[in-house]
C-alpha cells in the first residue's frame, strides 16, 4: 500500500472583520499544550497570520481524515483561545492596509528582501499531498505521468475566489499569486532522475533560485521524505474533500507506477499547453471546461469521468473507490469550495462567508 500524508495551511483572522491576524506563535504555543497535537504537526509559515498542520504518514484514507479533523480542531481551539479564528480558504478575502509581519527566520527574511511585495501578498493557503515512492527514479516516473492531471486536481480543489474584498473572477486566485515566483506551475517532462537532478542543480548553481525549497512546481520530489509531493491544490473547506483529493493523488501515483512497470507510453503534453490549462483551471474551476490528457478541451464532467476511469483499478485495489467516487460526485453536485464561498457572500454577506470559512467541523 502506498503511504500518504497531507499538509494544510490556514489563515489566522479576526472573527468579525476576517482581517489577517499575526498570532501564529501564540496559537502554536497553545496548540502544543493540547494533548491532541504535537510540535511536529503544527508549524509556522512565511507570514505570521498563517499556520500549517501536517498529518503523520498514513496507509488508509480513514487515518488521513481522522488526523485532519484532530489537527483542525486543535488549531481552531488554540486560535479561539487567543482571540482569533482559523480561516480555511486559499486566499485572504480581505487584507489590512499594512502588510502582515513575516516569520523571522533567515530564509524568510531573505525572501522578503528579494521579493517584498510578492512576500507581502502570500496570504494564500494550499494543501500538499505526499505519496510514498520506493526510490527517486520511480518518483520522476510518477511526476511525468501525473502531470497531465494536475489542472484537473487544481479545478477540483478551487477554494480562493476572493481577494481585497471582491471577487477576482478566478476560482483559485492563489494559483495566480503563487505563479509569480521564478520556478512555479507545471513541472517539465523529465528524461529520468539524472535529468531532474541536473535541472534542479542548474537552477541553484545559476543563483536564480536560492534552494530547492523554492522549486515551486505543482508536483516535485520531496527533499526531506521519500515521496512525491503534489502541491497544486487549494486548502479544502472540509476535511472530507481533502481526503478525497489525497485518495485521487495516491491512485494517480499507483496507476503511474503500474504503467511504468508495464512499459505503457505516458501521455505527453507540451509545456505551454499545460501552462495554459493550469491558468484555465484556476480561472474556471469545475464550472465549464477542462483540458483532457490529450490536450483537448472537454466539459469538466467528462474530464472528471476520464480521471475516475483512469484511476479506478488503483482505487479498487486500495479499497478507496466507493469513498472517493461518492465524494467526487458530491462535489460535482454542489460545486467547488470557491462556488460555495461566492454563494455565501452573495446570499448573506461577510457574516455568512465568515461562518463558512471559519467553521470547526469537528464540533458540528
C-alpha positions in Angstrom: 0.0 0.0 0.0 1.4 3.4 -1.0 1.6 5.7 2.0 0.1 9.2 2.1 0.3 12.3 4.1 -1.3 15.7 3.9 -0.1 19.2 4.8 -2.7 22.1 5.1 -2.2 25.8 5.6 -4.7 28.1 7.3 -5.1 31.8 7.8 -5.4 33.3 11.3 -8.1 36.0 11.1 -10.1 38.4 13.2 -13.5 36.7 13.9 -15.6 39.7 12.9 -13.6 41.5 10.1 -11.7 38.5 8.7 -8.6 40.6 8.6 -5.4 38.6 8.9 -4.1 38.4 12.5 -0.4 37.8 13.2 -0.7 35.5 16.1 0.9 32.3 14.9 3.4 32.0 17.7 0.7 32.3 20.4 -1.6 29.9 18.6 1.2 27.3 18.0 2.2 27.5 21.7 -1.4 27.0 22.8 -1.9 24.1 20.3 1.2 22.3 21.5 -0.1 22.4 25.1 -3.1 20.4 24.0 -2.9 16.6 24.1 -4.2 16.3 20.6 -1.4 17.9 18.6 2.4 17.9 19.0 5.1 20.3 17.8 6.0 18.5 14.6 2.3 18.5 13.5 1.8 22.3 13.9 4.2 24.7 12.3 4.5 28.4 11.4 4.7 29.6 7.8 6.1 32.6 5.8 3.7 35.2 7.3 2.7 35.4 11.0 -1.0 35.2 10.1 -0.5 31.7 8.6 -0.2 28.3 10.3 0.4 24.8 8.9 -0.5 21.3 10.0 0.9 18.0 8.8 -0.6 14.6 9.3 1.6 11.6 10.2 2.4 9.1 7.5 -0.9 7.2 6.8 -1.8 4.0 5.0 -5.6 4.4 5.0 -7.7 7.4 4.0 -9.6 6.9 7.2 -6.4 7.7 9.0 -5.9 10.9 6.9 -9.4 12.1 7.7 -9.1 11.4 11.4 -5.8 13.2 11.7 -7.0 16.2 9.7 -10.1 16.6 11.9 -8.0 16.3 15.0 -5.4 18.9 13.9 -8.1 21.3 12.6 -9.8 21.1 15.9 -6.6 21.6 17.8 -5.6 24.7 15.9 -9.1 26.1 15.8 -9.4 25.8 19.6 -6.0 27.4 20.1 -6.9 30.2 17.7 -10.1 30.9 19.6 -8.3 30.9 22.9 -6.1 33.7 21.5 -9.0 35.8 20.2 -8.8 34.8 16.5 -10.1 32.1 14.2 -8.6 29.9 11.5 -10.0 30.6 8.1 -9.8 27.6 5.7 -9.6 29.4 2.4 -6.9 29.6 -0.2 -6.9 33.4 -0.3 -7.4 36.1 2.3 -10.9 37.5 1.5 -9.8 40.9 2.9 -6.4 42.4 3.8 -5.4 45.3 6.0 -3.6 48.5 4.9 -0.3 47.3 6.3 1.5 44.1 5.4 1.4 41.2 7.8 4.8 40.7 9.6 6.8 37.7 8.3 8.1 34.9 10.5 11.7 35.9 11.5 13.7 33.0 10.0 16.8 33.8 8.0 15.3 32.2 4.9 12.1 34.1 5.1 13.9 37.4 5.7 16.0 36.8 2.6 12.8 36.1 0.6 11.3 39.4 1.7 14.5 41.2 0.8 14.4 39.8 -2.7 10.6 40.0 -3.4 9.0 42.3 -0.9 5.5 42.8 -2.5 5.2 39.2 -3.5 6.0 38.1 0.1 3.5 40.6 1.4 0.8 39.1 -0.8 1.5 35.5 0.2 -1.7 35.4 2.3 -2.6 32.2 0.5 -3.1 28.6 1.7 -2.5 25.4 -0.1 -2.9 21.7 0.5 0.1 19.4 -0.2 -0.2 15.6 -0.7 2.8 13.4 -0.2 2.7 9.9 -1.6 5.4 7.4 -0.9 7.6 6.1 -3.7 10.3 3.3 -3.4 13.0 5.5 -4.9 13.6 8.8 -6.6 13.8 7.3 -10.1 10.3 5.9 -9.6 9.3 9.3 -8.3 10.3 11.0 -11.5 8.2 8.5 -13.5 5.3 9.3 -11.3 5.8 13.1 -11.9 5.9 12.5 -15.7 2.7 10.5 -15.7 0.5 12.5 -13.4 1.4 16.0 -14.7 -1.4 15.9 -17.3 -3.9 15.6 -14.5 -2.7 18.5 -12.4 -5.0 21.1 -13.9 -8.0 18.7 -13.1 -6.8 18.4 -9.5 -6.5 22.2 -9.3 -10.0 22.7 -10.6 -11.5 20.2 -8.1 -9.7 21.9 -5.2 -10.5 25.5 -6.1 -11.2 27.5 -2.9 -9.9 31.0 -3.4 -12.2 33.3 -5.4 -12.0 36.4 -3.2 -9.2 39.0 -2.6 -9.3 42.5 -1.2 -13.0 42.3 -0.6 -14.1 41.4 -4.1 -14.5 38.5 -6.4 -11.4 38.1 -8.6 -13.2 36.2 -11.3 -10.9 33.3 -10.6 -11.9 30.1 -8.7 -8.3 29.8 -7.4 -6.6 33.2 -7.2 -3.9 31.5 -5.0 -2.7 29.8 -8.2 -2.2 33.1 -9.9 -0.4 34.7 -7.0 1.9 31.7 -6.5 2.7 31.6 -10.2 4.7 34.8 -10.0 7.7 33.0 -8.3 10.6 32.2 -10.7 10.0 28.5 -10.7 6.4 27.5 -10.4 3.5 25.9 -12.1 3.6 22.6 -14.0 6.9 20.8 -14.0 8.6 19.9 -17.2 8.7 16.3 -18.5 12.0 14.7 -17.3 14.1 12.2 -19.2 14.8 10.5 -15.9 16.2 11.1 -12.4 19.5 12.4 -13.7 17.7 15.0 -15.8 15.6 16.1 -12.8 18.6 16.5 -10.7 20.6 18.3 -13.4 17.7 20.8 -14.0 17.3 21.4 -10.3 21.1 21.8 -9.8 21.3 24.2 -12.7 18.7 26.5 -11.2 20.6 26.6 -7.9 24.0 27.0 -9.5 22.9 29.9 -11.6 21.9 31.8 -8.5 18.4 32.3 -9.8 16.8 30.1 -7.1 18.4 30.0 -3.6 17.4 26.5 -2.6 15.3 23.5 -3.7 12.5 24.6 -1.4 11.8 27.3 -3.9 11.3 24.9 -6.8 7.6 25.6 -6.6 6.5 23.1 -9.3 3.0 21.8 -8.8 4.5 18.4 -8.3 8.1 17.6 -7.3 10.3 15.2 -5.4 10.4 15.9 -1.7 13.9 16.7 -0.5 13.0 15.6 3.1 10.9 12.5 2.6 10.8 9.5 0.2 7.8 11.0 -1.5 6.3 12.8 -4.5 4.8 16.0 -3.3 1.7 17.3 -5.2 1.3 21.0 -4.4 -1.3 22.3 -6.9 -4.4 22.1 -4.6 -6.0 24.8 -2.6 -6.7 24.1 1.0 -10.1 22.5 1.4 -13.1 23.8 3.4 -14.0 20.3 4.6 -11.7 17.5 5.7 -13.7 15.1 3.6 -12.7 16.9 0.4 -9.1 16.9 1.5 -9.3 13.1 2.0 -10.9 12.7 -1.4 -8.0 14.6 -3.1 -5.5 12.6 -1.2 -7.1 9.4 -2.4 -7.1 10.7 -6.0 -3.4 11.6 -5.8 -2.5 8.3 -4.3 -4.4 6.5 -7.0 -2.7 8.5 -9.7 0.7 7.6 -8.2 -0.3 3.9 -8.0 -1.5 4.0 -11.6 1.7 5.7 -12.8 3.8 3.1 -11.1 1.8 0.2 -12.6 2.0 1.8 -16.1 5.7 2.4 -15.8 6.3 -1.3 -14.9 4.1 -2.4 -17.8 6.1 -0.2 -20.2 3.0 1.8 -21.2 3.7 5.1 -23.0 2.9 8.2 -20.9 0.5 10.9 -22.0 2.6 13.8 -23.2 1.7 17.4 -23.1 3.6 20.4 -24.4 4.6 22.7 -21.5 2.9 25.8 -23.0 -0.4 23.8 -23.3 -0.2 22.5 -19.8 0.6 26.0 -18.5 -2.5 27.4 -20.3 -4.6 24.6 -19.0 -3.5 25.4 -15.5 -4.5 29.0 -15.9 -7.8 27.9 -17.3 -8.5 25.6 -14.4 -7.6 28.4 -11.9 -10.0 30.7 -13.7 -13.0 28.4 -14.1 -12.6 25.7 -11.5 -15.2 23.0 -12.4 -17.6 25.5 -14.0 -17.1 24.9 -17.7 -14.3 23.0 -19.5 -11.0 21.4 -18.6 -8.2 20.0 -20.7 -8.0 16.3 -21.0 -4.7 14.3 -21.1 -4.7 14.6 -24.9 -4.8 18.4 -24.8 -8.4 18.8 -25.8 -11.0 21.0 -24.1 -13.9 18.9 -22.8 -16.7 19.5 -20.3 -15.4 19.4 -16.7 -17.8 16.5 -16.0 -16.4 14.5 -18.9 -12.8 15.0 -17.8 -13.7 14.0 -14.3 -15.2 10.8 -15.6 -12.0 10.2 -17.6 -10.0 10.7 -14.4 -12.1 8.3 -12.4 -11.9 5.7 -15.1 -8.1 6.1 -15.3 -7.6 5.5 -11.6 -10.5 3.1 -10.9 -8.3 0.0 -10.7 -6.0 1.6 -8.2 -8.9 2.8 -6.1 -10.4 -0.6 -6.1 -7.2 -2.2 -5.1 -6.8 0.1 -2.1 -10.4 -0.1 -1.1 -11.0 3.6 -1.7 -13.3 3.5 -4.8 -16.6 3.9 -3.1 -15.5 6.8 -0.8 -13.5 8.7 -3.4 -16.1 8.3 -6.2 -19.0 9.3 -3.9 -17.1 12.4 -2.7 -16.3 13.4 -6.3 -20.0 13.1 -7.3 -20.9 15.2 -4.3 -18.5 17.9 -5.4 -20.0 17.9 -8.9 -23.5 18.3 -7.5 -22.8 21.2 -5.0 -19.8 22.8 -6.7 -16.3 23.6 -5.5 -15.5 25.4 -2.3 -15.0 28.5 -4.5 -18.6 28.3 -5.6 -19.7 27.9 -2.0 -17.8 31.0 -0.9 -19.4 33.0 -3.7 -22.9 31.8 -2.8 -22.4 32.6 0.9 -21.1 36.1 0.2 -23.9 36.8 -2.3 -26.7 35.5 -0.1 -25.8 36.9 3.3 -22.6 39.0 3.0 -19.4 38.9 5.1 -21.0 37.2 8.2 -22.1 34.2 6.1 -18.7 34.0 4.5 -17.0 34.1 7.9 -19.3 31.4 9.2 -18.4 29.2 6.2 -14.7 29.5 6.2 -14.1 29.6 10.0 -16.3 26.7 11.0 -14.8 24.0 13.1 -16.4 20.9 11.6 -15.1 18.6 14.3 -17.6 20.2 16.7 -20.6 20.3 14.4 
